[in-house]
Amino acid sequence: MKKKETAYNLHTLSKKIISIIIIVSFTPMILVIGTLLFQFRASYHEKVHDHLKELVEKHKQNIDTFLNEKAGNIRFLLKNYIAEDFETEKKLRSMLTALQDEYGHIFVDLGLVDQNGVQVLYAGPYKLKNAVYSGADWFKQALKKKIYISDVFTGLRGYPHFIITVTRKQNRKKLLLRATIDFGAFNSLVENLRVGQTGYAFILNRKGKYQTKPSKTLFSCQENCSYFFNRLEHSKKKEVLIEERQNKSGKKFIIAASLLNHGNWLMLFRQERSDAFSDLFHMQIIAGIIFLLGGSSIVIMAFVFSRKVIAQIIKTDKEIKLMNDQVVESGKLASVGELAAGIAHEINNPVAIMVEEAGWIEDLMEENYGSKEDRKEIQRALKQINIQGKRCKEITHKLLSFARKTDSTIKDVQINQLVKEIVGFSMQIAKYNKIIIETKLQKNLPLIKISPAEIQQVLLNMINNSQYAMENKGGKIKISTKMSKLEDDHIVIVVEDNGPGIPEANLKRIFNPFFTTKPVGKGTGLGLSICYGIIQKIGGKIDVVSIIGKGTTFRISIPYIKIKKDLL
């Protein structure tokens, strides 16, 4: 039972050591990694947003510059050429050729439209001379502005395009110089804005219609365009708006928005959040792997360290047990020393009788060897010598048995028998100190599982202490055994004396090792400490009550296991 309890305690201690090491090690590691990841995430989040803002802002400037530059080219033509230059298609075609030579085929065609919406001159690949645009939205808007850039539309040619117009009054009439911009060239400007695997851009007008060809559909433009237009128009900086959104399927995106074409167009950039923060996610995975490796190392170290600690504790316990056995043995030898004087007197009496009887036999042998009365006397003397010899043998046997090395083997023991043996040891020295030892032993006490030598040591120390306290003054020691009324399955041994008692200041220290009130050379201070350790080891209790001038009572409570066989 004791071994199981010890193993359980060591197992519990091992778990506590492992838990403490893991908690102490993991807590700072989690705090450090968590803080670094949080700061890195915030920094990386800001970095991604700033990078997108810079890209969108740069492309916004490029597109606005492209549009303004093309509008400036048309305006330059209308402003610097005289009216006669716009009277023939040949002249208009030469202007278109000059533009295409300078800027490539970004300019698809040129047309001169009068204030009635009729295209009076046309230079380009389509047959659009005399085309009527009076009902077209772009024409109505162009009449109101000096420079106008239209939305992308298919128009008469059935192909997506947009136009730039410049208006000039001539002979009190308005003329519009119209240029068609190649949609592919314009669209490539936006398509160049690609980031990662999922980041792309496109342009919408205020009605939510695409002004470029999107590679994917972002969302319902009619629902969101007005939101971005309003946000950007009411923004003080009016630069780039960045938001994170989630679609119906739960996928998250980063959206960057900016106004183009003097607020008429909206450029949107979209990228999946997982793609934008892929480096961050990789960093988190690496941090997780490092955490797992570090955590595994900590756990392994905790187990290894706890095993080493438990092994050292077991080794130390064995050493302590060996030292305790040595201390108990030393205490027993000290007790034997205290018994020596009484035992010597006890042996001297029968030895003296044996010597006297032997001398008497010798005298009888010399005086008259053969008389009948002498033979009877010789027989009586021989019988006395035999009796006293056996008595000496019994005394020395008991002394040697007790002085022999302590046997801590647990056995079923009848406590009354042990009390009787110890009282027998102590009786003679008690006589010389004028001390009476009385016993009151309850019959039919159950057996207890203890080491007989250890319980003998406890009882002998109690009796010796009582005798020392009453030395040369006489007194009474009473030893009793009984069943405990306070605790179930316990036997109580009470050792009480009517000596001078123990002062209250010393009463709290009597079980401390090396505490003694005896003069130097007469006590080690280990007796009661050994007794306390022995009783605690078997799961019992030892208490003391003392009154100055009336005496001291030691109460020893020892547990037992109920068995069928009882001894007297």
N, C-alpha and C positions, 0 to 999 in steps of 0.2 A: 504493500500500500504506500509506504514511504517512498519507494523507488518510483512508483507511478506518479505520485504527487510532485516529486523532484523533477521527473522528466516533463511533466505538464508545465511546471514553473519555468524550466529552461526553454521549452518551446514557446511559451508566452513571452519570455524575455527576448528570445530570438526575433519574434514577430515585431516586438516593440522597437528593437534596434533597427531592423530593416525599415520599419515605418518612419522612424525618426530620420534615418539617413536619406530616405527617398524624399521626405517632406523638406528637410533642410537643403537638399541638393536641388530638387526640382523647383522650389519656390523662387529662388533668385534667377534660375535659368529661364523659367517661364516669364518672369517679370522683365528680364533683359531682352529676351527674344521677342516678347510681345510688344515692348516699348519700341524696339528697333523696327519691327515690322510695321507698327502703326505709323511711326515717323516716316519710314521709307514709303509706305503706301500713300500717305498724305503728300509727300514730296513728289512721288511718281505721278500721282493723280494730277497734281498741279502742273507737272512737267508735260504730261500728255495734252492737257487742255491748252497750255501756252503754245505747244507745238502746233496743234490744230488751228488755234487762233491765228498764229503767224502764217501758216500755209493758206488758210482761207483769205486772210487779209491780202496776202501777196497775189493770189489768183484774182481776187476782186479788183485789185489795182491793175493787173494785166488786162483783164477783160474790159474794164472801164477805159483804160488807155487805148485798147484796140478799137472800141466803139467811137471814142472821141477823135481818135486819129483818122478813122475812115470818114467820120462826119466832117472833120477839118479838111480832108482831101476834096470832098464834094463842094464844101463851102468855098474852098480856094478856086475851084473851077468856075463856079458861078460868079464869084466876086471879081476875078481878074480877067475873064474873057469878055469881049465886047458883045453886044447883042447880035451882030451879024454872024458871030461864030456859032450861034445856036439856030441858024436858019436852015441848015442842010444836014442831012443824016451823015454825010461824008465827014463833016467837021466833028459831029458828035462821036462818030466811029473812031476818029483819030484820037479824040480825048480818051475814049475807053481803052484804046490800044496803049496809049501813054501810061494810063493807070495800071494796066495789066503788066506792061513791061517793068514798071517800077515796083509794084507790090504783088505781082503774080496774079493768079486768077481768082483772087479774093473778090474782086468786083466782077460780077457775072454780066451785068448789062447796065446801060444808062438810058434814061428816058426823060423827055421834057413834057410836062403835063401843064395844060393851061388851067385857068381858074374854074373852068367848067368840068374838069375832070377828064378831059380828052388828052390822050398821049399823042401829041402832035409830031414828036420826033422820037425815034427809038434806035438804039444800037445794041445788038446782042444776038444770041443764038435763037431767039423765039420770034415769031411773027406777031408782035404786039403793038405795031403802029396803029394809031387811031383807037386803041383800046380805051374803053370808058371806065373810069374809076370813081365817078361821081357818087355812087352809092356805097363805096368801100369805107369802112371805119377809119382806115389809116389815112385816107385822103381828107376826111373831115377834120381829123386831128392835125394833120400836117398844115392845113390852111391857117390854123391858129398859132403856129409856132414857126420860128425862123429855122430851127433845126429840129428834126423829128426822127426818132428811131422807133420803128414799129415792132409789134410782137411777131413771133414766128407764125406764119400762116401758109397755106398751100396756094390760094389765089387761082388765077386763070391758068397757070402752068401746071397745077396739080402736083407740085413738089414743094416740100417745106423750105421756106426762105424768109428773110426779113429784109426790109428796105430802110434806107436812110434818105431823107429828103431835106433839101435846103430851099427856102422860099425867097424870091426877089420880085420887087415891083418893077414892071417895065411898061411904060406908056399907060400908067395908072391901072395896069392889070397885073395880077399875080401870076408868076411862073414858078413851077416846082421842078427842080432838077432831082430826079429820083435815081438812086443806085441800088441794085440788088446785091446783097452780100452772100457769098458762098456759104451755105449752111454747114457743109462738111468742115471747112476751115475754122468756122466759129465753134462748132461742136468739139473739135479737137482741143481747143483751149481748155474747155471744161473737163474733157476726158483725161487730160494730163494730170489732173488732180487725183491721184490714186495713192492711198496709204495702206500698207499691209495687204492682206488678201481680200478684205471685205470693204475697205474704205473707198468711196467714190462720190462724185459730186454731180449735180444737175441744176438747171435753172427753171424757175416757174414764174409765170406772170401773176397779176393780181387775181385773175380768175381761176388760178390753180392749174393752168395748162402748161405742159412741158415746153420749154423754149430750147431744150437740147434733148438729145435722145438718151434716155436713162437706161443704164444696163440692167437695173432691177426696179421694181416698184417699192417705194418706201412706205407710203400710207395713203389714205384718202386725202388728196391735196386740198379739196374744197373745205375740209374741216380744219386743217392746220395752217394753211397759208395766211389767212387773215390774222391768226394768232401771232405768227412770226412777224408779219408786216407791222402790226400794232406795237409789238414789243420793241422792235428795232426803231420805229419812228418816234416812240416816246422815250427811247434811251438817250441820255445826254451825250454819251460817247458816239453812239450810232456806228459802232465798229462791227464786232462779231459777237453773236449770242451763242452760248454753248449750253446744251441741256442733255440730260440722260433720260431715256424713255424705255418703256417696256411694251412689247406688242402683246396681242391676245394669247399667243402661244407661250409667253413667259420669257422670250429672248430679249435681252437688254441691248440698247444701242446708244451711241454718242452722236448727237446731232449738232452741227455748227451751221449757223445761218448768218447771211450778210446781204445787204441791199445792193443792187446794181442799177445801171442805167437811170441814174437820178431818182432812185426809189421806185421805179416801175417794175423791176424784176427782183426776184429773190433767189439767191444762190444757196442751195442746201448741200451740206456734206454729211454723209452718214457712214458710220463704221460700227461693226459689232463690238460690244464692250470687251468680250473675251479676246478679240483680235487686238484691240487697242491696248489692253493691259496684259498681253501675253507674256511680256518680260517679267511683269510683276507676279503673274501666276507661276511662272517658272521659278522665280526667286522664292515664292512661298513654298513651292514643292521642295526646293533645295533646303530651305530652312526646316521644313517638316522632316526631311530625311536626316538632317543633322541632329534635330531634336530627338528623333527616334533612336539614332545611333548613340547619342549622348545619354539619353534616358536608359537605353539597354545597358550601357556601360555602368551607369549608376546603380541600376538594379542588380547587375551581376556583382559589382563591387560590394553592395549592401549585403548580399547573400554570403559572399566570401568572407567579408569582415565579421558578420554576425557569427559565422561558424568558427572563425578564429577566436572571437571573444568567448563564445560558449565553451570551446575546447580549453581555453585558458582558465575559465571559471571552474570547469570540471577538474582540471589539474590542481587549481588552487584549493578547491573543496577537498580533494584527496589529501593535499598537504596539510590543510587545516584539521581534517579528521585525524590524520596521523599525529599531529601536534596535540590535539585534544586527548587522544588516547595516551600520549606520553604524559600530559598534564594529569590525567586521571590516575595513571600509574604512579606518578610522583605523589599525588595526594594520598593514594593508598599506602605507599611506603611511609609517608609521614604519619598516617593513622597507625600503621604497624609499629612505628617507633613509639608512639604514645602508649600503645598497648604493651610494649615490651616489658616495662617495669612490673605491671600487674601479672603478666604471664610468667615472668621470672619467679615472682613470689608464689604463684600458683604451682609451679613445677617444683620449687624448693621444698614445699611441705611433703609431697609424696616421696621425693628423693630422700629427705631426712629420715622418714619412716623406714624406707627400704634400707638405708645405711644402718639404722639402729637395729632393725630386725636381723640383718645379716650379721652384725656384731654379736647379737644375742645368740644366734645359732652357733657361731664360732665358740662362744664361751661354753655353751652346752656340750659341744663336741669335745672340748678339752676336759671338762669336769666329769662328766659321766655319759658315756656314749650310748649305753644300751638300755637305760631305764625306760619304763613305759611312759611315765609322765614327761620325760625329756623328748621322747619321740612325738608325743602330742604337741609339745611346745614347738618343736621343730616344724611340724606340719602347719601349725598355726602361723609361724613366722614366714614360712615359704608361701603360704596362701596370701599373706599380707603383702609380701614382696611382689607377687604376681598381680594382685589387685592394683597396687600403687604403680607398677610398671605400665600396666595397661592405661591407667589414668594419665601418666606422663605422655604415653604414646598418642592418646586421643587429643590431649592439649596441643602437643607439637604438630600433630597432623592437621588440626584445625588452623593453627597459626600458619603453617606452610601452605595450606590450601588457599587461605585468604591472601597471603603474600605473593602467591604465584601470579604470573602475568595475567592481566585482565582478559577474561573471555567474554566478548560482547555478543556471543551467540544468543539469539532470542529463543526462549523456551517457555513452555507452560509452567508457571511457578505458583505455588501456594504461598501467599505473602506472610501468613502466620508463621510458617516454618522458618522463613528468612528472619523474621523478627526474633524468634526464639534463639536462633544461632548467634545473632549479633548481640543479644542481651547476655548470652553465655560468655562471649568474648569479654564483654565490658564489666561483668559482675565483680570480678576480683579487684580491679583497680577502683571500682566504685566503693568497695568495702573500706579500702585504705583512705579514701576521701570522705568517709562517713556519709555516703550517698546511697539511698535506697532506690532501686529500679523496680517499678511495678509495671505489669502488663495487663491490659484488658482487651482481649482479642475476640472478636465476634466469630462464632463458629459458622462453618459451612459457607465460607466466602468463596466466590468463584475463582477459577484460575485466571491469571493475567499473563499476557505474552510480553515478557521483558527479559533483559539480561540479568541473571541472578547476581553476578559480581557487581554490576553497576548499582543495583538497588541496595546491596549490602554496603557499598561505598557511601551512598546517601545516608542510610540509617546510622552508620558508624560515625560519620561526620557530625550528625545532629547530636548524638549521645556524647561524643567527645567535647563538643562546644559547650553543652550544658554542664558537663563535669568540670570543665575548666572554669566556667563562670562561678561555680559553687565550691571550688577547691579550698580545702582546709576549713570550710565553714559548715559543711554538711548540707543535706537537703534531699529533695525527692525528684525523681524523673519518672514520668508516667507515659507509657507508650500504649496507644490503643489503635485498633483497626475496626472499621465498620463500613457498611454500605452508605454511599452518599445520598443524602435526602435532597440536595440541591441540584445535582446533575445526574442524568440517567446514565446507567452503565459505567459508573465510576466507583472505585474503592478509595476510602480515605484513611490515611495514616496520620495520626496526631502524636507529636512529640512535645510534651510540655514539662516545664520545670518551675520550681518556686524560687529561682535564683534572684539576683539583684535586678534583672531586666536590662534592656538595651535602650540607651538614650535616643530620643526622637531624631536627633541630628545624624546619628549613625544608622538608624533603622532603614533609611532610604538608600544606604550605600553598602549594606552587608553582602549583597549578591554581586558587587563589583569585583572584578579580578584584582588581586593583590591588596585589597583593603582588609586590614586587621588591626585589632586593638591590643594584640599580644605583644610582649616585648620582643626586641630584635633577637632572632635565633630560636624563638619558640613558636613562630607561626609564619606561613607563607602567604596567607590571604587568598588562597585558592580553594579552600574546602567548600565554602558555601557557593562560590562561583561554579565549581564543578557540579555540585548538587543541582543547582538551577539549570545548568546546561543539560544534564542527564534527564531531568524531569521534562524539560521542554522538548527534548528530542523524541520522547515516547508519547508526546501529545498531552502530557499532564500539566498540572499547575502546582506551584508552591507559594504559600502565603505565610506571613509572619505577623503576629500581634504580640506586643510587649508593653508591660506596665512597670515603671520603675518601682522597685521594692516588692513587687508581687510575683514577677516571673515572666517567662517567654513561652509562646506556643507557636510551633511550626505545624502547618496543615498541608499535607501532601495529597493531591487528588490524582489518581491514576486510572485511565480508561481500561476497560476489559471487554472481551468479546464473549457473549454468552455461549457456554458449551454445556454439554450434558453432565460431564464428570466433575464433581466437586470433591475437594479434600478438606479434612478437618484442619 
